[in-house]
Amino acid sequence: MTKVKRNFKDSLFRMVFHGKEELLSLYNAVNGSSYTNADDLEINTLEDVVYMGMKIINV
């Protein structure tokens, strides 16, 4: 199994979406919205966050 380079993926994401205009474009794409004023964005950064997912298999 290949180990994921999470620092690289995070750095690339932050490089691509570093500005408010880029973040607004991402937000609109994910939510199917069409907001135009990037100054209305509120950016919240989480550090040292752990995400745990669970895969449920129905048999």
C-alpha angles and dihedrals in degrees: 000000000000118000114233117235097223096176090057093048091048093048092049092049092050091047093053097042100035097122131063093242091056092046091050090052090051092047092050092048094050096043100036090238132133107216115160107185108085090185088072090066119108112202118208118185122201120201129195092010121165119208119193121186129189126212113211116205117200112208 
